[in-house]
Every structure is written in C-alpha cells, then in structure tokens.
C-alpha cells in the first residue's frame, strides 16, 4: 500500500495576525457549516483515487482549525475514517490557538474521536508582544490550554514560537523559550519573523523596531543550543522534538512523500503531480475546484527538490547521490563550519541553516548544468 498524508485547511480565524500571509479569513463564522459540507464532499470524492493508499498522517491546519469547534471537526475526521484506509496509530494533528483550547470537554471530545497531536500557537509568553502582533490570546491562556490538553488525554503537544518580533531583545526571547520549556511540550517549532509583502506588518513596517538579521541569527542559535541541552533533537531548520516525537506529517514534505490537501489554498503532491487550490472560499463553497497551479515535475526537477529539501533536515543528503560539483560545494561549507559529513550524509550545521538559501542556490546551479 502507498503511504499518504492528508492536509485539511481550515481558513477561519477570530482575527488576522499582522504577520500572517496564510489564507485565513476573520469574521467569516457564518460560512463554517457550508464549508464543512464542501470539505466533506471533497474528502469523499477523493476516496477512489486514494483506494490503494494507507493514510498515516492527517493534519488540520489554518487559519485556526480549533475555531471551527469540536462538533464540526469531529464530523470532518469521521469523514476521513469513513472514506480512507487510516493506519492504526496514524498521527492526527490539530492546530489550535490557546484562546480556542480552553474547554476541557471539547478537547476530550476531539481526543476521543481520534485527534492525538495538538499544535498550539503560543508565539510568545509576553502579553505585550502578543498584542503588538495581533494575537488574541494571553500567556495565561496558553498555560491553561496546555493543562486542559493534558487533562483531556493529549500526550503529544507542540508549541510554536516566533523570534525577531518587533522590539524583541535576546533577554525577552530567552524568557519566551524558558516559559515554553516550563510547559514540557514534546515538540517545539521556532520561526524567525518574516515581513511578507501584502501583510499588515509589511504596510506598517516603518513603525516598528525589528531585530536585524544578525540579532535574529543570535536568537536562533541560542534556541538551538538551549533546546539541545534540554533534550530536544533538532530535525529540521525550525523544528525540535523529544526523541520519537518529530512531526511525521511535516516530515512528508521534506522527503517528497505523497500528500493531498483539501480546502482553498491547500497544496498536494500526488501521483507524480503537484497542484494547489485557489485561495477562493466562495468558489469552493459553490463546488468549483479551481487550481491556482498544476504541474508534473520532471525526474530532474524531482531530484533537485530531493536534495534541496533533504538539506533542510539535520539528516541531510547521501553524499554518494550528489554530483562531484555539489560535493565540492559542501566540502567547502564543511571547511567553514557550515556543513558536516556523518555516516555518508552531508547536512548543514545550525550556522549553515542560517545561510541555507545561498548554499542551496549554489547547489542548484551545479545540478542544472
């Protein structure tokens, strides 16, 4: 059987964070029921195409999936179980904001129906920082959400943190890390703030004092060191986990494993084809499946992707699968402390991850010759 992951996009949010460039819609609660019906229909429609697959990861992302409410989420997951062959022990993740994870009975309902991993958007432990970036929760709500999730039976929790926030100092960042570690999550994702064009943050960027690239680099390296000392293994540029707790679903993306995305804005890689659904909720609700992109990457393109994505991970890429010109670049990186060779695999070091875009551009040029 082929292994398959499902990504289910929930575009609804209580409010839009100023840095967010994902497809998310505040003040659209009135469309939630219609959306669940449309998603249910699309999930069922894919049943035959995935008949020879075993689903071993399901990921509800957004937006704020928990904002949809437990009854709607349970209906969607029930449709997954009815329509697909789901492996025993499949990883089933729900993203949640702390303010919408305060009800123990709702969390218990979600856990009992099959959700076994909860990813909370903590982002910061400082309420002033949270308000500055448009978050609607407080740190006290994050603490309560973790306590409630544990009481509901979740033993696999992930926390998201952002470094490089407006006005953030190294001291403040380290305090956020300490607060996250005090909650003893199984997984942590630490992302550097990016000012994306089209976001409110981009429009207001001159009003904020943002840590520069060097400051962000120092914050990143401090996180890598602290988390390693606390027993968290880095397995990808931004992701750290207790042994055995790496995100199995997100790892699909870095290993070119197949996945199918449902909902506007969702991406898929299935049957040798890459495609994405248009960011258009109204069209989706009307039953129109509109693609914003669709392609069938060549073998050469796949090989390039394989190398590029593998070098996002701490495992890296097998040296004997690389052309000599690419190995030469990585040997040079190794000489400068940006890469290392271990067990026949080249991987970037934490400092190498900081300049990975430049390294990957050089590698890409050699692989296109």
N, C-alpha and C positions, 0 to 999 in steps of 0.2 A: 504494500500500500504506500502511496505517496503521502508524505507529511505535508500538512497545510496549516497555515495560521490565518485567522480571521481578524480583521480590524473593523470595528464598528464606530463610526464617527457620530458623536452627539454634539451638534453645533450650538446648543443653548447655554447661555451664561447669565448670571444675575447682573453682572456688569462687565464691561470690557476693560482689561488692564491696559495701561498706556503703552506697554512694550509689545503687546500681542499682535502677531501677524498671521495667526491661525484663522481658519474660517470659523468664527464664533459670532453669535447673534444675541445681544441683550434685548430684553423686553419683547421676546417672541414666544412667551409661555403659551399663548393661545393656539399655537401650531403644534404643540407637543404631541397631542393624541393623533393628529393626522400624520405626523412624522413617524411615529411608532408603527402605524398601519403601513405606511410606504416602505419602511425598513423591513417589516415582517414579510411583505410581499416580495421584496428583492432577495431577502435571505432564502425564502422558499424557492424562488425562481432559479437560484444557482444550484439547487440540490443535484440535478442530473449531471451538471458539468463537474461537480466535485464528488461524483459517486465512487470513484476509485481512490479517494483520499481519506486519510485519517487526520482529523483536526486535533492538534495537540497544544495549540495556544489560541486564546481568544482575548482580544484587547479592546476595551471600551475607552476611547479617547475623545478629546474635545478641543474646545468647549469645556463644559463641566458636566460630565456624564451623570454624576450624583444628583445634579439639579433636576434631572428628569423624574426622580422619585422612584422608590423601590418597586412599586407595582408595575410601572412601565418597563423598568429594567428587567424584572423577573419575566415579564412577557417576552421580551426580546431574547433573553437567554434560553427560555423554554423553546422558542422557535429554533434556535441553534441546535439544541439537543434533538428536536424532532426532525430536523432537515439534514443533519450531518452525522457521520460516524465520529463521535468525540471520544478520544482516548481516555482510559482511566488515568486519573492523575493529571489531566490536562491543566495547564496554567491558565487561569481565567482572571484577568486583571480589570479592575475598575479604577479609573481616575476619579478623584474627588477633591473638592475644596473643603477645608476644615469647617467652614460655616454650614455646609450641607451634609456633614457627617456627625451631627450632634445627637441623633436619635438612636439609642441602642437597639430598640426593637426593629427599626428599619435596617440597621446594619446586620442584625441577626437574621432577618428575613433574606437579605442578599447572600449572606454566607451560607444559609441553609439550602438555597436554591442552586449553589454551585460556584459563586464567586469566591476565590481562595487567595487573591492577592489584591491589596489596596494600595494605591499610589496617591499620596496626599501632597497637594501643592502648598507646602509650608512657605517657601521662598525666603522668609526672614523671621527672626524671633523678635524683631524690634517693631513695635506698632507704628512708630513714626515712619519708618522705612516702608512698611506695608501701605500706609495711607498715601505716601508720596508716589507710589507706582500704581495706585488704583485698586489695590486688593481690598476686598470687603470683609475679611476675617481679621481676628486678632490672634496673638500668640496663645493666649489663654484658650481660645477655641481649638488651636492645633493640639495643645496638650490634651484637651478634653476629647478630641476626635481620636487620638491615639489610644487613650484609656478606654473609650467606648468600643473601638475596633477590637482591642484585645478581649474585652468582656464579651463581645459578640462571637469570638472564636477565631478571628484572623491571626494567624501566626506568621504571615509574610507581608510585612509593611515596607513601603518605600516612601522616602521623603525627598521632595525637590527643593533645592536651594539655588538662589541666584547670587553671584558675586559681581562686584563692579556696579552696584546700584548707585543712584545719584547721592552724592555726599558721603558714600561709604568709605570708612577707613579700614585699615588692616585689623585694628583692635575690634571694630564692630563686626567685621566678617568672622573673625575667630570666635567671637561671642556667639554668633549665629551657629557656627559649627558645634560649639560646645553644647548649646541648647538642643540641637538636633541629636547629638550623641546621647544626651541625657534621656532621650525618649527611646533609645535602644532599637532603632529600626534595623531590619535585615538588609536594607538596600538604601543607598543614597545616590542621587543624581545632582551634580554640581555644575551649573551652566554659567558661563560668562554672559553678562548683559550685552545684547546686540541692539543697536539702534537701527531698526529696519525702516526703510522708506515706506511711507503710507501709514505709519502708526502715529498715534497722538504724541508719543515720545519724540519721534523724528521732528514733528511740527514744533514741539516746544523745547528742542534740544539746547537752544541757546540760554534757556532759563535755568538749566541745571548745571551743577558742577559734577562732571562724570570722571571717575578714575581713568587715567590714561592706560595705554596698552601695557606699560611696564608695571603699573600698580596692579592691573588685572592679572598679569603673569605671576607676580609675587603672591597674590591671593590664591591663585590656582595651585602653585607649588606648595604653599603652606597647607592647603587642604589635602593634597596627595600625601604629604608627609604625616600629617596628623591622623588621617584615616588609616594609613598603613600601620601606624603604631597602635591603633585601636582595633586591629584585626580585620579591617575591611580590605578586600583584594580589589585593586583596580583592574577592570577587564576591558574597558573601552575609554576613550578620551575623557568622557564626562561621568562615567558610571563606576560605582564601587559597591561591593556586596560582601556579606559574610560568606564563607565557603559554602558552595552549593546553592546560593541564592541569587545568582545573576539572572536578569530578566531573560527568560527563554524566548519570549515573543520578540523583543527588540533585537536579540541576537540573530534572529532570522534575517533582518535587513542587512547585517554586516557579513553574512555568509551566503547571500543570494538564494536563500531558501524561499519557497513559494508562499505567497500570502495573497488574500483577496480583501479589498477594502469596500465597505458599504457606507453609503451616505455621501452627500455633496462634499467635494474636496478630498475624498479618500483616494488613496493610490493602491495599485495592485501590481503584482508580478506573478503571472500565472500562465502556464502553458507556453512559455517562450515569449510572451507578450507583456509589455509594460503599458499600463493605462491609468488615467486619473479621471474622476468625475468632476464636472464643472462645479464651481462654487455658486450654486444657484438653488436655493431651497425651494422657491416657487415652482421651478421646472420639475424638481424631484417630486414634490407633492402632487404635481399634475401627472406623474407617471412617465415623464420624459427622462430617459437616461442619456444625458448629454456628456460627451467626453471632452475634456479640455486638452488632453494629449493621449496619443496612442501610437505605439511603435513596437517593432520586433527587433531588438538589438541583435547585431551580428555576433558571430563567435568571437571575433576580435574585440568588439565592444564589451562583451561579457568578460573576457579575460582582463581587460583594462579595469573594469569595475571590480572584479575579484581582488585584484592587487590593491586598488585604492581603498576599498572597504576593509580588507584584512589589516591594512596598516592603521586603521582607526582603533584596532584592538591591541591588547597587550600580548596576545599570542603572536600576532604578526603574520608574515607570509613565508612559505617554504622557499629557502634560498635557491634550491635546485629547479624551481619553476620559473625563475626570473632570467631574462636575457643578461648577458655579461655587462652591458652598459648600465642596466638598472642596479646590478650588484655593485658595480663600481661606485655609483652614487651613494648607496647605502654604506659601503665601506668608508667612504669619505665622511658620511654622517657619523659613523661609529667613532672615527678618529676625533671628532669634535664633541663627543658625548651626547649626540642626538639620536643614536640608534645603537642596538646591540644585537649580537648573533648568539642564539642559545638553542641547543637541540636541533640545529639545522634551520631555524626560523629567524628571520630578521624582524625586529619590532622596534618601534620608536620608543625612546625614553620619555618621561614626563616633559623634559625640556624640548625634546623633539616634537611632541604633540603641540607645543606652543607655536611652532613654525611649520606644522604639518602641511599647510596649504602650499607653501613654497616648495617643500620637498616633493609633494605629490605632483606639482606642475612639472618639475624637472623629470620625475619618473615617467610621467605621461608622455613627455616629448620623446623619450628614448623608446617607449613602447609603440609609438606611432610611426617610427622610422621604417 
